[in-house]
């Protein structure tokens, strides 16, 4: 089913569906980030939505390279933790 949606649905619908899922996930992650009030959670979700909009206008390769560097740094921190 997911493969059918990926290849047969127009790209704009796919992007919208993924964006909605990411914003729903951001709402859930806001609790893990320590936001307790609904206002703080909404502000966090808005920040993520704005970030998604900004990143969509950037070139893909530099964004992926920056994300890869971030995950390598996170891996280093985890492996070096006492």
C-alpha positions as a Markdown table, in Angstrom:
| # | Residue | x | y | z |
|---|---|---|---|---|
| 1 | Unk | 0.0 | 0.0 | 0.0 |
| 2 | Unk | 2.7 | 2.5 | 0.9 |
| 3 | Unk | 4.6 | 1.8 | -2.3 |
| 4 | Unk | 1.4 | 2.4 | -4.3 |
| 5 | Unk | 0.9 | 5.7 | -2.5 |
| 6 | Unk | 4.5 | 6.6 | -3.0 |
| 7 | Unk | 4.5 | 6.1 | -6.8 |
| 8 | Unk | 0.9 | 6.8 | -7.9 |
| 9 | Unk | -0.2 | 9.7 | -5.8 |
| 10 | Unk | 1.0 | 13.2 | -6.9 |
| 11 | Unk | 4.1 | 14.5 | -5.1 |
| 12 | Unk | 2.2 | 17.4 | -3.5 |
| 13 | Unk | -0.2 | 15.0 | -1.8 |
| 14 | Unk | 2.6 | 12.9 | -0.6 |
| 15 | Unk | 4.5 | 15.9 | 0.8 |
| 16 | Unk | 1.4 | 17.1 | 2.6 |
| 17 | Unk | 0.8 | 13.7 | 4.2 |
| 18 | Unk | 4.4 | 13.4 | 5.4 |
| 19 | Unk | 4.2 | 17.0 | 6.7 |
| 20 | Unk | 1.1 | 16.3 | 8.7 |
| 21 | Unk | 2.6 | 13.1 | 10.2 |
| 22 | Unk | 5.7 | 15.1 | 11.1 |
| 23 | Unk | 3.7 | 17.8 | 12.8 |
| 24 | Unk | 1.7 | 15.2 | 14.7 |
| 25 | Unk | 4.9 | 13.6 | 15.8 |
| 26 | Unk | 6.3 | 17.0 | 16.9 |
| 27 | Unk | 3.2 | 17.4 | 19.1 |
| 28 | Unk | 4.1 | 14.1 | 20.8 |
| 29 | Unk | 7.8 | 14.9 | 21.0 |
| 30 | Unk | 7.1 | 18.2 | 22.7 |
| 31 | Unk | 6.3 | 16.3 | 25.9 |
| 32 | Unk | 9.7 | 14.6 | 25.7 |
| 33 | Unk | 11.3 | 18.0 | 25.1 |
| 34 | Unk | 9.9 | 19.2 | 28.4 |
| 35 | Unk | 7.1 | 21.4 | 27.2 |
| 36 | Unk | 4.2 | 21.0 | 29.7 |
| 37 | Unk | 1.6 | 23.7 | 28.7 |
| 38 | Unk | -0.5 | 23.5 | 25.6 |
| 39 | Unk | 0.8 | 26.9 | 24.5 |
| 40 | Unk | 4.4 | 25.8 | 24.6 |
| 41 | Unk | 3.5 | 22.6 | 22.7 |
| 42 | Unk | 1.7 | 24.6 | 20.0 |
| 43 | Unk | 4.7 | 27.0 | 19.7 |
| 44 | Unk | 7.0 | 24.0 | 19.3 |
| 45 | Unk | 4.8 | 22.6 | 16.5 |
| 46 | Unk | 4.7 | 26.0 | 14.8 |
| 47 | Unk | 8.5 | 26.1 | 15.0 |
| 48 | Unk | 8.7 | 22.7 | 13.3 |
| 49 | Unk | 6.2 | 23.7 | 10.7 |
| 50 | Unk | 8.2 | 26.9 | 9.8 |
| 51 | Unk | 11.4 | 24.8 | 9.8 |
| 52 | Unk | 9.8 | 22.4 | 7.3 |
| 53 | Unk | 8.8 | 25.3 | 5.1 |
| 54 | Unk | 12.3 | 26.8 | 5.1 |
| 55 | Unk | 14.0 | 23.5 | 4.5 |
| 56 | Unk | 11.8 | 22.8 | 1.5 |
| 57 | Unk | 13.3 | 25.8 | -0.3 |
| 58 | Unk | 16.9 | 24.8 | 0.3 |
| 59 | Unk | 19.0 | 22.6 | -2.0 |
| 60 | Unk | 18.7 | 19.0 | -1.1 |
| 61 | Unk | 22.3 | 17.9 | -1.0 |
| 62 | Unk | 23.6 | 20.5 | 1.5 |
| 63 | Unk | 20.7 | 19.7 | 3.8 |
| 64 | Unk | 21.4 | 16.0 | 3.7 |
| 65 | Unk | 25.1 | 16.6 | 4.3 |
| 66 | Unk | 24.3 | 18.8 | 7.3 |
| 67 | Unk | 21.9 | 16.2 | 8.6 |
| 68 | Unk | 24.5 | 13.5 | 8.1 |
| 69 | Unk | 27.1 | 15.5 | 10.0 |
| 70 | Unk | 24.7 | 16.0 | 12.9 |
| 71 | Unk | 24.0 | 12.3 | 13.2 |
| 72 | Unk | 27.7 | 11.5 | 13.1 |
| 73 | Unk | 28.2 | 14.0 | 15.9 |
| 74 | Unk | 25.4 | 12.4 | 17.9 |
| 75 | Unk | 26.9 | 9.0 | 17.3 |
| 76 | Unk | 30.3 | 10.3 | 18.6 |
| 77 | Unk | 28.6 | 11.7 | 21.7 |
| 78 | Unk | 26.9 | 8.4 | 22.4 |
| 79 | Unk | 30.0 | 6.3 | 21.9 |
| 80 | Unk | 32.1 | 8.6 | 24.1 |
| 81 | Unk | 29.6 | 8.8 | 27.0 |
| 82 | Unk | 31.1 | 7.3 | 30.1 |
